[in-house]
Amino acid sequence: MEPHPLVCARCGAPARVADGPPPVTWTCSVESGVRQFFCDTCSRDNLRAIEGRLDSSWW
């Protein structure tokens, strides 16, 4: 199984890391058992919805 590049689940922006963990400015969410990562821009734009634990499909 080859590793796939990390991209934002909302806007598709790529993480600027070749290997290893996602950037510390990104947000991780588990929705319906699937782990999703959101870039810092999408995380900031939707902070209230994230803190309210709303699924990304809602915002």
C-alpha distance matrix in Angstrom:
0.0 3.8 6.6 9.1 12.8 14.9 17.7 20.8 20.7 24.3 25.0 21.7 22.6 19.9 19.8 21.2 18.8 16.3 14.7 15.8 17.5 18.9 22.5 25.2 26.9 24.3 24.6 22.1 23.0 21.8 23.1 23.0 20.3 18.0 17.7 18.9 19.9 23.2 24.5 27.8 29.9 28.7 29.1 32.6 33.6 32.8 33.6 36.2 33.9 31.1 33.7 35.1 31.7 31.7 28.5 27.4 28.5 32.0 32.2
3.8 0.0 3.8 6.3 9.7 12.5 15.4 18.7 19.2 22.7 22.9 19.4 19.9 16.9 16.9 17.9 15.7 13.0 11.8 13.7 15.7 16.8 20.2 23.2 24.8 22.3 23.2 21.1 22.5 22.0 23.4 23.8 21.4 18.5 17.6 18.2 18.6 21.5 22.3 25.6 27.6 26.8 27.3 30.7 31.8 31.3 32.2 35.0 33.0 30.3 33.0 34.6 31.4 31.4 28.2 26.8 28.0 31.5 31.2
6.6 3.8 0.0 3.8 6.7 9.0 12.2 15.6 16.4 19.9 20.1 16.7 17.0 13.8 13.4 14.6 12.3 10.1 8.7 10.3 12.1 13.0 16.4 19.4 21.0 18.6 19.6 17.7 19.4 19.3 21.1 22.0 19.6 16.5 15.0 15.2 15.2 18.0 18.8 21.9 24.1 23.4 23.8 27.1 28.4 28.0 28.8 31.7 29.9 27.0 29.7 31.5 28.4 28.5 25.6 24.0 25.6 28.9 28.4
9.1 6.3 3.8 0.0 3.8 6.4 9.1 12.5 13.4 16.7 16.7 13.2 13.7 10.8 11.2 12.9 11.5 9.9 9.8 11.5 12.5 12.3 15.4 18.6 19.6 16.9 18.0 16.4 18.0 18.2 19.6 20.7 18.9 15.4 13.9 13.3 13.1 15.6 16.3 19.7 21.4 20.6 21.5 24.7 25.6 25.4 26.6 29.5 27.6 25.0 28.0 29.7 26.8 26.5 23.5 21.5 22.9 26.3 25.6
12.8 9.7 6.7 3.8 0.0 3.8 6.3 10.1 11.9 14.8 14.2 10.7 10.4 7.2 7.5 9.3 8.5 7.7 8.6 10.5 11.1 10.1 12.7 16.1 16.7 14.3 16.0 15.2 17.3 18.2 19.7 21.5 20.0 16.3 14.2 12.8 11.6 13.3 13.3 16.6 18.2 17.9 18.9 21.9 22.9 23.1 24.3 27.5 25.9 23.4 26.4 28.4 25.8 25.5 22.8 20.4 22.1 25.2 24.0
14.9 12.5 9.0 6.4 3.8 0.0 3.8 7.0 9.0 12.0 12.0 9.0 8.6 5.9 5.5 8.5 8.2 8.9 9.3 10.0 9.3 7.4 9.9 13.1 13.5 10.7 12.2 11.6 13.8 15.2 16.9 19.1 17.8 14.1 11.5 9.6 7.9 9.7 9.9 13.2 15.1 14.6 15.3 18.4 19.6 19.6 20.6 23.8 22.3 19.7 22.6 24.7 22.2 22.1 19.6 17.2 19.4 22.2 20.9
17.7 15.4 12.2 9.1 6.3 3.8 0.0 3.8 6.3 8.7 8.2 5.2 5.3 4.2 5.8 9.3 10.4 11.7 12.8 13.5 12.3 9.5 11.1 14.0 13.3 10.3 11.6 11.6 13.4 15.1 16.1 18.6 18.0 14.3 12.0 9.1 7.2 7.8 7.9 11.6 12.6 11.8 13.2 16.3 16.8 17.0 18.6 21.7 20.1 18.0 21.2 23.1 20.9 20.3 17.7 14.9 16.8 19.6 18.0
20.8 18.7 15.6 12.5 10.1 7.0 3.8 0.0 3.8 5.4 5.7 4.6 5.1 6.4 7.5 11.2 12.8 14.8 15.7 15.7 13.7 10.3 11.3 13.4 11.9 8.6 9.3 9.8 11.2 13.5 14.2 17.1 17.1 13.6 11.4 7.8 5.6 4.6 5.3 9.1 9.7 8.2 9.8 13.0 13.2 13.3 15.0 18.1 16.5 14.6 18.0 19.7 17.8 17.0 14.7 11.6 13.8 16.3 14.4
20.7 19.2 16.4 13.4 11.9 9.0 6.3 3.8 0.0 3.8 6.2 5.9 8.3 9.7 11.1 14.8 16.0 17.7 18.1 17.9 15.8 12.8 14.3 15.9 14.5 10.9 10.3 9.8 9.9 11.4 11.3 13.9 14.4 11.0 9.6 6.0 5.8 5.7 8.2 11.7 11.9 9.3 10.7 14.2 13.8 13.0 15.1 17.5 15.2 13.6 17.2 18.3 16.0 14.7 11.8 8.8 10.5 13.5 12.3
24.3 22.7 19.9 16.7 14.8 12.0 8.7 5.4 3.8 0.0 3.8 6.0 8.3 11.0 12.7 16.2 18.1 20.2 21.0 20.9 18.6 15.2 15.9 17.3 15.0 11.8 11.3 11.8 11.6 13.6 13.0 15.8 17.0 13.9 12.8 9.1 8.4 6.5 8.2 11.0 10.1 7.1 9.5 12.3 11.1 10.6 13.4 15.7 13.5 12.7 16.5 17.3 15.7 13.9 11.5 7.8 9.2 11.6 9.7
25.0 22.9 20.1 16.7 14.2 12.0 8.2 5.7 6.2 3.8 0.0 3.8 5.6 9.1 11.6 14.6 17.1 19.1 20.7 21.0 19.2 15.7 15.9 17.7 15.3 12.6 13.2 14.3 14.8 17.1 16.7 19.4 20.4 17.1 15.7 12.0 10.5 8.2 8.1 10.8 9.3 7.4 10.7 12.9 11.6 12.3 15.2 17.8 16.2 15.6 19.2 20.4 19.1 17.4 15.2 11.5 12.6 14.7 12.4
21.7 19.4 16.7 13.2 10.7 9.0 5.2 4.6 5.9 6.0 3.8 0.0 3.8 6.3 9.3 12.4 14.6 16.1 17.8 18.6 17.2 14.0 14.8 17.3 15.5 12.7 13.7 14.3 15.3 17.2 17.2 19.6 20.0 16.4 14.9 11.4 10.0 8.8 8.6 12.0 11.4 10.1 12.9 15.4 14.8 15.4 17.9 20.8 19.1 17.9 21.5 22.8 21.1 19.7 17.1 13.6 14.8 17.5 15.6
22.6 19.9 17.0 13.7 10.4 8.6 5.3 5.1 8.3 8.3 5.6 3.8 0.0 3.8 6.6 9.2 12.0 14.0 16.1 17.0 15.7 12.4 12.4 15.1 13.2 11.0 13.1 14.4 16.2 18.6 19.3 22.1 22.1 18.5 16.3 12.9 10.4 8.7 7.0 9.9 9.5 9.6 12.2 14.2 14.3 15.6 17.6 20.9 19.8 18.4 21.7 23.6 22.2 21.2 19.1 15.7 17.5 19.7 17.3
19.9 16.9 13.8 10.8 7.2 5.9 4.2 6.4 9.7 11.0 9.1 6.3 3.8 0.0 3.8 6.3 8.6 10.3 12.5 13.8 13.1 10.2 10.7 14.0 13.1 11.1 13.5 14.4 16.7 18.9 20.1 22.7 22.1 18.5 16.0 13.0 10.4 9.9 8.3 11.3 12.0 12.4 14.2 16.5 17.3 18.3 19.9 23.3 22.3 20.3 23.4 25.6 23.8 23.3 21.0 18.0 19.9 22.4 20.3
19.8 16.9 13.4 11.2 7.5 5.5 5.8 7.5 11.1 12.7 11.6 9.3 6.6 3.8 0.0 3.8 5.6 8.2 10.0 10.7 9.8 6.9 7.1 10.6 10.3 8.8 11.7 12.8 15.8 18.2 20.0 22.9 21.9 18.4 15.3 12.8 9.6 9.6 7.6 10.0 11.9 12.8 13.6 15.9 17.4 18.4 19.2 22.8 22.1 19.7 22.3 25.0 23.2 23.3 21.4 18.7 21.2 23.5 21.3
21.2 17.9 14.6 12.9 9.3 8.5 9.3 11.2 14.8 16.2 14.6 12.4 9.2 6.3 3.8 0.0 3.8 6.7 9.3 10.6 10.6 8.5 7.8 11.4 11.5 11.1 14.5 15.9 19.1 21.6 23.7 26.5 25.3 21.9 18.7 16.4 13.2 13.0 10.5 12.0 13.9 15.5 16.3 18.0 19.8 21.2 21.8 25.5 25.2 22.7 25.2 28.0 26.5 26.7 25.0 22.3 24.9 27.0 24.7
18.8 15.7 12.3 11.5 8.5 8.2 10.4 12.8 16.0 18.1 17.1 14.6 12.0 8.6 5.6 3.8 0.0 3.8 5.7 7.1 7.9 7.1 7.4 11.1 12.3 11.9 15.0 15.7 19.0 21.1 23.6 26.2 24.5 21.2 18.0 16.3 13.5 14.2 12.5 14.1 16.6 17.8 18.0 20.1 22.2 23.2 23.4 27.1 26.6 23.8 26.0 28.9 27.0 27.6 25.8 23.5 26.2 28.5 26.5
16.3 13.0 10.1 9.9 7.7 8.9 11.7 14.8 17.7 20.2 19.1 16.1 14.0 10.3 8.2 6.7 3.8 0.0 3.8 7.0 9.3 9.6 10.8 14.4 16.0 15.1 17.9 18.0 21.1 22.7 25.0 27.3 25.3 21.9 19.0 17.8 15.6 16.9 15.5 17.6 19.9 20.9 21.3 23.6 25.5 26.3 26.7 30.2 29.5 26.6 29.0 31.7 29.5 30.0 27.9 25.6 28.1 30.7 28.9
14.7 11.8 8.7 9.8 8.6 9.3 12.8 15.7 18.1 21.0 20.7 17.8 16.1 12.5 10.0 9.3 5.7 3.8 0.0 3.7 6.9 8.6 10.7 13.8 16.1 15.1 17.4 16.8 19.9 21.1 23.8 25.9 23.5 20.5 17.5 17.0 15.1 17.1 16.4 18.4 21.2 21.9 21.7 24.3 26.4 26.7 26.8 30.2 29.4 26.2 28.3 31.0 28.6 29.5 27.3 25.6 28.1 30.8 29.3
15.8 13.7 10.3 11.5 10.5 10.0 13.5 15.7 17.9 20.9 21.0 18.6 17.0 13.8 10.7 10.6 7.1 7.0 3.7 0.0 3.8 6.7 9.1 11.4 14.3 13.4 15.3 14.6 17.8 19.1 22.1 24.3 21.7 19.1 15.8 15.7 13.8 16.1 15.8 17.4 20.6 21.1 20.3 22.9 25.4 25.4 25.0 28.3 27.6 24.2 25.9 28.7 26.4 27.6 25.8 24.4 27.2 29.6 28.3
17.5 15.7 12.1 12.5 11.1 9.3 12.3 13.7 15.8 18.6 19.2 17.2 15.7 13.1 9.8 10.6 7.9 9.3 6.9 3.8 0.0 3.8 6.5 8.3 11.2 10.2 11.7 11.1 14.5 16.1 19.3 21.8 19.4 16.8 13.3 13.1 11.0 13.2 13.1 14.6 18.0 18.3 17.1 19.8 22.4 22.1 21.5 24.7 24.1 20.6 22.2 25.1 22.8 24.2 22.6 21.4 24.5 26.6 25.2
18.9 16.8 13.0 12.3 10.1 7.4 9.5 10.3 12.8 15.2 15.7 14.0 12.4 10.2 6.9 8.5 7.1 9.6 8.6 6.7 3.8 0.0 3.8 6.4 8.3 6.8 8.9 9.0 12.6 14.8 17.7 20.6 18.8 16.0 12.3 11.0 8.2 9.8 9.4 10.9 14.3 14.6 13.6 16.3 18.8 18.7 18.4 21.8 21.2 17.9 19.8 22.7 20.7 21.7 20.2 18.6 21.7 23.7 22.0
22.5 20.2 16.4 15.4 12.7 9.9 11.1 11.3 14.3 15.9 15.9 14.8 12.4 10.7 7.1 7.8 7.4 10.8 10.7 9.1 6.5 3.8 0.0 3.8 5.4 5.6 8.8 10.4 14.2 17.0 19.8 23.1 21.6 18.9 15.2 13.4 10.0 10.2 8.5 8.9 12.4 13.6 12.5 14.4 17.3 17.8 17.2 20.8 20.9 17.7 19.4 22.6 21.1 22.3 21.3 19.5 22.8 24.4 22.2
25.2 23.2 19.4 18.6 16.1 13.1 14.0 13.4 15.9 17.3 17.7 17.3 15.1 14.0 10.6 11.4 11.1 14.4 13.8 11.4 8.3 6.4 3.8 0.0 3.8 5.5 7.9 9.9 13.6 16.7 19.7 23.1 21.7 19.5 15.7 14.3 11.0 11.0 9.7 8.9 12.7 13.9 11.8 13.3 16.7 16.9 15.5 19.0 19.5 16.2 17.2 20.6 19.5 21.2 20.8 19.4 23.0 24.1 21.9
26.9 24.8 21.0 19.6 16.7 13.5 13.3 11.9 14.5 15.0 15.3 15.5 13.2 13.1 10.3 11.5 12.3 16.0 16.1 14.3 11.2 8.3 5.4 3.8 0.0 3.8 6.7 9.9 13.2 16.8 19.3 22.9 22.2 19.8 16.2 14.0 10.4 9.1 7.2 5.3 9.1 10.6 8.6 9.7 13.1 13.8 12.6 16.2 17.0 14.1 15.3 18.8 18.1 19.5 19.2 17.5 21.0 21.8 19.3
24.3 22.3 18.6 16.9 14.3 10.7 10.3 8.6 10.9 11.8 12.6 12.7 11.0 11.1 8.8 11.1 11.9 15.1 15.1 13.4 10.2 6.8 5.6 5.5 3.8 0.0 3.8 6.7 10.0 13.5 15.8 19.4 18.7 16.2 12.7 10.2 6.6 5.6 4.7 5.0 8.6 8.8 7.1 9.6 12.3 12.4 11.8 15.4 15.3 12.3 14.2 17.3 16.0 17.0 16.2 14.3 17.8 19.0 16.8
24.6 23.2 19.6 18.0 16.0 12.2 11.6 9.3 10.3 11.3 13.2 13.7 13.1 13.5 11.7 14.5 15.0 17.9 17.4 15.3 11.7 8.9 8.8 7.9 6.7 3.8 0.0 3.8 6.6 10.3 12.6 16.3 15.8 13.7 10.4 8.3 5.6 5.1 6.6 7.1 10.0 8.9 6.3 9.5 11.9 10.8 9.9 13.0 12.5 9.1 11.1 14.0 12.3 13.5 12.9 11.7 15.4 16.4 14.6
22.1 21.1 17.7 16.4 15.2 11.6 11.6 9.8 9.8 11.8 14.3 14.3 14.4 14.4 12.8 15.9 15.7 18.0 16.8 14.6 11.1 9.0 10.4 9.9 9.9 6.7 3.8 0.0 3.8 6.9 9.8 13.3 12.3 10.3 6.9 5.7 4.5 6.4 9.1 10.6 13.3 11.6 9.4 12.9 14.8 13.0 12.4 14.9 13.6 10.0 12.1 14.3 11.8 13.1 11.8 11.2 14.7 16.2 15.2
23.0 22.5 19.4 18.0 17.3 13.8 13.4 11.2 9.9 11.6 14.8 15.3 16.2 16.7 15.8 19.1 19.0 21.1 19.9 17.8 14.5 12.6 14.2 13.6 13.2 10.0 6.6 3.8 0.0 3.8 6.2 9.9 9.5 8.1 5.7 5.2 6.3 8.0 11.4 13.0 15.0 12.5 10.5 14.0 15.2 12.6 12.3 14.0 11.9 8.6 10.9 12.2 9.1 10.1 8.6 8.8 12.0 13.5 13.3
21.8 22.0 19.3 18.2 18.2 15.2 15.1 13.5 11.4 13.6 17.1 17.2 18.6 18.9 18.2 21.6 21.1 22.7 21.1 19.1 16.1 14.8 17.0 16.7 16.8 13.5 10.3 6.9 3.8 0.0 3.8 6.6 5.8 5.3 4.4 6.1 8.8 11.1 14.8 16.7 18.6 15.8 14.2 17.7 18.5 15.7 15.6 16.7 14.1 11.3 13.3 13.8 10.2 10.9 8.9 10.0 12.4 14.2 15.0
23.1 23.4 21.1 19.6 19.7 16.9 16.1 14.2 11.3 13.0 16.7 17.2 19.3 20.1 20.0 23.7 23.6 25.0 23.8 22.1 19.3 17.7 19.8 19.7 19.3 15.8 12.6 9.8 6.2 3.8 0.0 3.8 5.3 5.3 6.5 7.4 10.6 12.3 16.1 18.3 19.4 16.2 15.1 18.6 18.6 15.5 16.1 16.6 13.5 11.5 13.9 13.5 9.8 9.4 6.5 8.1 9.6 11.6 13.1
23.0 23.8 22.0 20.7 21.5 19.1 18.6 17.1 13.9 15.8 19.4 19.6 22.1 22.7 22.9 26.5 26.2 27.3 25.9 24.3 21.8 20.6 23.1 23.1 22.9 19.4 16.3 13.3 9.9 6.6 3.8 0.0 3.8 5.6 8.5 10.2 13.8 15.8 19.6 22.0 23.0 19.7 18.9 22.3 22.2 19.0 19.7 19.9 16.6 15.0 17.1 16.2 12.5 11.9 9.0 11.0 11.3 13.4 15.7
20.3 21.4 19.6 18.9 20.0 17.8 18.0 17.1 14.4 17.0 20.4 20.0 22.1 22.1 21.9 25.3 24.5 25.3 23.5 21.7 19.4 18.8 21.6 21.7 22.2 18.7 15.8 12.3 9.5 5.8 5.3 3.8 0.0 3.8 6.6 9.6 13.1 15.9 19.6 22.0 23.6 20.7 19.6 23.2 23.6 20.7 21.0 21.6 18.6 16.4 18.3 18.0 14.2 14.3 11.7 13.3 14.3 16.6 18.4
18.0 18.5 16.5 15.4 16.3 14.1 14.3 13.6 11.0 13.9 17.1 16.4 18.5 18.5 18.4 21.9 21.2 21.9 20.5 19.1 16.8 16.0 18.9 19.5 19.8 16.2 13.7 10.3 8.1 5.3 5.3 5.6 3.8 0.0 3.8 6.3 10.0 13.0 16.5 19.3 20.9 18.1 17.4 21.2 21.5 19.0 19.7 21.0 18.0 15.6 18.1 18.4 14.7 14.5 11.4 11.9 13.1 15.9 17.1
17.7 17.6 15.0 13.9 14.2 11.5 12.0 11.4 9.6 12.8 15.7 14.9 16.3 16.0 15.3 18.7 18.0 19.0 17.5 15.8 13.3 12.3 15.2 15.7 16.2 12.7 10.4 6.9 5.7 4.4 6.5 8.5 6.6 3.8 0.0 3.8 6.9 10.3 13.6 16.3 18.3 15.9 14.9 18.6 19.6 17.4 17.7 19.5 17.0 14.1 16.5 17.5 14.1 14.4 11.8 11.7 13.9 16.5 16.8
18.9 18.2 15.2 13.3 12.8 9.6 9.1 7.8 6.0 9.1 12.0 11.4 12.9 13.0 12.8 16.4 16.3 17.8 17.0 15.7 13.1 11.0 13.4 14.3 14.0 10.2 8.3 5.7 5.2 6.1 7.4 10.2 9.6 6.3 3.8 0.0 3.8 6.8 10.2 13.1 14.8 12.3 11.8 15.6 16.3 14.5 15.3 17.4 15.0 12.4 15.3 16.6 13.5 13.4 10.6 9.4 11.9 14.6 14.3
19.9 18.6 15.2 13.1 11.6 7.9 7.2 5.6 5.8 8.4 10.5 10.0 10.4 10.4 9.6 13.2 13.5 15.6 15.1 13.8 11.0 8.2 10.0 11.0 10.4 6.6 5.6 4.5 6.3 8.8 10.6 13.8 13.1 10.0 6.9 3.8 0.0 3.8 6.8 9.7 11.7 9.9 9.3 13.0 14.2 13.1 13.7 16.5 14.8 12.0 14.9 16.8 14.4 14.5 12.4 10.6 13.6 15.8 14.6
23.2 21.5 18.0 15.6 13.3 9.7 7.8 4.6 5.7 6.5 8.2 8.8 8.7 9.9 9.6 13.0 14.2 16.9 17.1 16.1 13.2 9.8 10.2 11.0 9.1 5.6 5.1 6.4 8.0 11.1 12.3 15.8 15.9 13.0 10.3 6.8 3.8 0.0 3.8 6.6 8.1 6.1 6.0 9.6 10.6 10.0 11.0 14.1 12.8 10.4 13.6 15.7 13.9 13.8 12.1 9.6 12.7 14.4 12.4
24.5 22.3 18.8 16.3 13.3 9.9 7.9 5.3 8.2 8.2 8.1 8.6 7.0 8.3 7.6 10.5 12.5 15.5 16.4 15.8 13.1 9.4 8.5 9.7 7.2 4.7 6.6 9.1 11.4 14.8 16.1 19.6 19.6 16.5 13.6 10.2 6.8 3.8 0.0 3.8 5.5 5.5 6.0 8.6 10.1 10.8 11.7 15.3 14.8 12.7 15.5 18.0 16.8 16.8 15.5 12.7 15.7 17.2 14.5
27.8 25.6 21.9 19.7 16.6 13.2 11.6 9.1 11.7 11.0 10.8 12.0 9.9 11.3 10.0 12.0 14.1 17.6 18.4 17.4 14.6 10.9 8.9 8.9 5.3 5.0 7.1 10.6 13.0 16.7 18.3 22.0 22.0 19.3 16.3 13.1 9.7 6.6 3.8 0.0 3.8 5.6 5.0 6.1 8.5 10.0 10.1 13.9 14.3 12.3 14.4 17.4 17.0 17.3 16.9 14.4 17.6 18.3 15.3
29.9 27.6 24.1 21.4 18.2 15.1 12.6 9.7 11.9 10.1 9.3 11.4 9.5 12.0 11.9 13.9 16.6 19.9 21.2 20.6 18.0 14.3 12.4 12.7 9.1 8.6 10.0 13.3 15.0 18.6 19.4 23.0 23.6 20.9 18.3 14.8 11.7 8.1 5.5 3.8 0.0 3.8 5.4 5.2 6.2 8.7 9.9 13.4 13.9 12.9 15.3 17.7 17.7 17.4 17.0 14.0 16.8 17.2 13.8
28.7 26.8 23.4 20.6 17.9 14.6 11.8 8.2 9.3 7.1 7.4 10.1 9.6 12.4 12.8 15.5 17.8 20.9 21.9 21.1 18.3 14.6 13.6 13.9 10.6 8.8 8.9 11.6 12.5 15.8 16.2 19.7 20.7 18.1 15.9 12.3 9.9 6.1 5.5 5.6 3.8 0.0 3.8 5.5 5.1 6.2 8.3 11.5 11.0 10.2 13.2 15.2 14.8 14.0 13.4 10.3 13.0 13.5 10.2
29.1 27.3 23.8 21.5 18.9 15.3 13.2 9.8 10.7 9.5 10.7 12.9 12.2 14.2 13.6 16.3 18.0 21.3 21.7 20.3 17.1 13.6 12.5 11.8 8.6 7.1 6.3 9.4 10.5 14.2 15.1 18.9 19.6 17.4 14.9 11.8 9.3 6.0 6.0 5.0 5.4 3.8 0.0 3.8 5.5 5.4 5.7 9.3 9.4 7.6 10.1 12.7 12.5 12.6 12.6 10.3 13.7 13.8 10.9
32.6 30.7 27.1 24.7 21.9 18.4 16.3 13.0 14.2 12.3 12.9 15.4 14.2 16.5 15.9 18.0 20.1 23.6 24.3 22.9 19.8 16.3 14.4 13.3 9.7 9.6 9.5 12.9 14.0 17.7 18.6 22.3 23.2 21.2 18.6 15.6 13.0 9.6 8.6 6.1 5.2 5.5 3.8 0.0 3.8 5.5 5.2 8.7 10.1 9.3 10.9 13.6 14.3 14.5 15.2 13.1 16.2 15.6 12.3
33.6 31.8 28.4 25.6 22.9 19.6 16.8 13.2 13.8 11.1 11.6 14.8 14.3 17.3 17.4 19.8 22.2 25.5 26.4 25.4 22.4 18.8 17.3 16.7 13.1 12.3 11.9 14.8 15.2 18.5 18.6 22.2 23.6 21.5 19.6 16.3 14.2 10.6 10.1 8.5 6.2 5.1 5.5 3.8 0.0 3.8 5.9 8.4 9.2 9.7 11.9 13.6 14.5 13.7 14.3 11.9 14.3 13.4 9.7
32.8 31.3 28.0 25.4 23.1 19.6 17.0 13.3 13.0 10.6 12.3 15.4 15.6 18.3 18.4 21.2 23.2 26.3 26.7 25.4 22.1 18.7 17.8 16.9 13.8 12.4 10.8 13.0 12.6 15.7 15.5 19.0 20.7 19.0 17.4 14.5 13.1 10.0 10.8 10.0 8.7 6.2 5.4 5.5 3.8 0.0 3.8 5.7 5.5 6.2 8.7 10.0 10.8 9.9 10.8 8.9 11.6 10.4 7.0
33.6 32.2 28.8 26.6 24.3 20.6 18.6 15.0 15.1 13.4 15.2 17.9 17.6 19.9 19.2 21.8 23.4 26.7 26.8 25.0 21.5 18.4 17.2 15.5 12.6 11.8 9.9 12.4 12.3 15.6 16.1 19.7 21.0 19.7 17.7 15.3 13.7 11.0 11.7 10.1 9.9 8.3 5.7 5.2 5.9 3.8 0.0 3.8 5.5 5.1 6.1 8.5 9.8 10.3 12.0 11.0 14.1 12.8 10.0
36.2 35.0 31.7 29.5 27.5 23.8 21.7 18.1 17.5 15.7 17.8 20.8 20.9 23.3 22.8 25.5 27.1 30.2 30.2 28.3 24.7 21.8 20.8 19.0 16.2 15.4 13.0 14.9 14.0 16.7 16.6 19.9 21.6 21.0 19.5 17.4 16.5 14.1 15.3 13.9 13.4 11.5 9.3 8.7 8.4 5.7 3.8 0.0 3.8 5.4 5.1 6.0 8.6 8.9 11.6 11.5 14.1 11.8 9.7
33.9 33.0 29.9 27.6 25.9 22.3 20.1 16.5 15.2 13.5 16.2 19.1 19.8 22.3 22.1 25.2 26.6 29.5 29.4 27.6 24.1 21.2 20.9 19.5 17.0 15.3 12.5 13.6 11.9 14.1 13.5 16.6 18.6 18.0 17.0 15.0 14.8 12.8 14.8 14.3 13.9 11.0 9.4 10.1 9.2 5.5 5.5 3.8 0.0 3.8 5.5 4.9 6.3 5.4 8.0 8.1 10.5 8.3 6.7
31.1 30.3 27.0 25.0 23.4 19.7 18.0 14.6 13.6 12.7 15.6 17.9 18.4 20.3 19.7 22.7 23.8 26.6 26.2 24.2 20.6 17.9 17.7 16.2 14.1 12.3 9.1 10.0 8.6 11.3 11.5 15.0 16.4 15.6 14.1 12.4 12.0 10.4 12.7 12.3 12.9 10.2 7.6 9.3 9.7 6.2 5.1 5.4 3.8 0.0 3.8 5.3 5.0 5.9 7.6 7.9 11.2 10.1 8.7
33.7 33.0 29.7 28.0 26.4 22.6 21.2 18.0 17.2 16.5 19.2 21.5 21.7 23.4 22.3 25.2 26.0 29.0 28.3 25.9 22.2 19.8 19.4 17.2 15.3 14.2 11.1 12.1 10.9 13.3 13.9 17.1 18.3 18.1 16.5 15.3 14.9 13.6 15.5 14.4 15.3 13.2 10.1 10.9 11.9 8.7 6.1 5.1 5.5 3.8 0.0 3.8 5.2 7.7 10.4 11.4 14.5 12.9 11.8
35.1 34.6 31.5 29.7 28.4 24.7 23.1 19.7 18.3 17.3 20.4 22.8 23.6 25.6 25.0 28.0 28.9 31.7 31.0 28.7 25.1 22.7 22.6 20.6 18.8 17.3 14.0 14.3 12.2 13.8 13.5 16.2 18.0 18.4 17.5 16.6 16.8 15.7 18.0 17.4 17.7 15.2 12.7 13.6 13.6 10.0 8.5 6.0 4.9 5.3 3.8 0.0 3.8 5.5 9.1 11.0 13.3 11.1 10.9
31.7 31.4 28.4 26.8 25.8 22.2 20.9 17.8 16.0 15.7 19.1 21.1 22.2 23.8 23.2 26.5 27.0 29.5 28.6 26.4 22.8 20.7 21.1 19.5 18.1 16.0 12.3 11.8 9.1 10.2 9.8 12.5 14.2 14.7 14.1 13.5 14.4 13.9 16.8 17.0 17.7 14.8 12.5 14.3 14.5 10.8 9.8 8.6 6.3 5.0 5.2 3.8 0.0 3.8 6.4 9.0 11.5 10.2 10.6
31.7 31.4 28.5 26.5 25.5 22.1 20.3 17.0 14.7 13.9 17.4 19.7 21.2 23.3 23.3 26.7 27.6 30.0 29.5 27.6 24.2 21.7 22.3 21.2 19.5 17.0 13.5 13.1 10.1 10.9 9.4 11.9 14.3 14.5 14.4 13.4 14.5 13.8 16.8 17.3 17.4 14.0 12.6 14.5 13.7 9.9 10.3 8.9 5.4 5.9 7.7 5.5 3.8 0.0 3.8 6.4 8.1 6.4 7.5
28.5 28.2 25.6 23.5 22.8 19.6 17.7 14.7 11.8 11.5 15.2 17.1 19.1 21.0 21.4 25.0 25.8 27.9 27.3 25.8 22.6 20.2 21.3 20.8 19.2 16.2 12.9 11.8 8.6 8.9 6.5 9.0 11.7 11.4 11.8 10.6 12.4 12.1 15.5 16.9 17.0 13.4 12.6 15.2 14.3 10.8 12.0 11.6 8.0 7.6 10.4 9.1 6.4 3.8 0.0 3.8 5.4 5.6 7.2
27.4 26.8 24.0 21.5 20.4 17.2 14.9 11.6 8.8 7.8 11.5 13.6 15.7 18.0 18.7 22.3 23.5 25.6 25.6 24.4 21.4 18.6 19.5 19.4 17.5 14.3 11.7 11.2 8.8 10.0 8.1 11.0 13.3 11.9 11.7 9.4 10.6 9.6 12.7 14.4 14.0 10.3 10.3 13.1 11.9 8.9 11.0 11.5 8.1 7.9 11.4 11.0 9.0 6.4 3.8 0.0 3.8 5.2 5.2
28.5 28.0 25.6 22.9 22.1 19.4 16.8 13.8 10.5 9.2 12.6 14.8 17.5 19.9 21.2 24.9 26.2 28.1 28.1 27.2 24.5 21.7 22.8 23.0 21.0 17.8 15.4 14.7 12.0 12.4 9.6 11.3 14.3 13.1 13.9 11.9 13.6 12.7 15.7 17.6 16.8 13.0 13.7 16.2 14.3 11.6 14.1 14.1 10.5 11.2 14.5 13.3 11.5 8.1 5.4 3.8 0.0 3.8 5.6
32.0 31.5 28.9 26.3 25.2 22.2 19.6 16.3 13.5 11.6 14.7 17.5 19.7 22.4 23.5 27.0 28.5 30.7 30.8 29.6 26.6 23.7 24.4 24.1 21.8 19.0 16.4 16.2 13.5 14.2 11.6 13.4 16.6 15.9 16.5 14.6 15.8 14.4 17.2 18.3 17.2 13.5 13.8 15.6 13.4 10.4 12.8 11.8 8.3 10.1 12.9 11.1 10.2 6.4 5.6 5.2 3.8 0.0 3.8
32.2 31.2 28.4 25.6 24.0 20.9 18.0 14.4 12.3 9.7 12.4 15.6 17.3 20.3 21.3 24.7 26.5 28.9 29.3 28.3 25.2 22.0 22.2 21.9 19.3 16.8 14.6 15.2 13.3 15.0 13.1 15.7 18.4 17.1 16.8 14.3 14.6 12.4 14.5 15.3 13.8 10.2 10.9 12.3 9.7 7.0 10.0 9.7 6.7 8.7 11.8 10.9 10.6 7.5 7.2 5.2 5.6 3.8 0.0
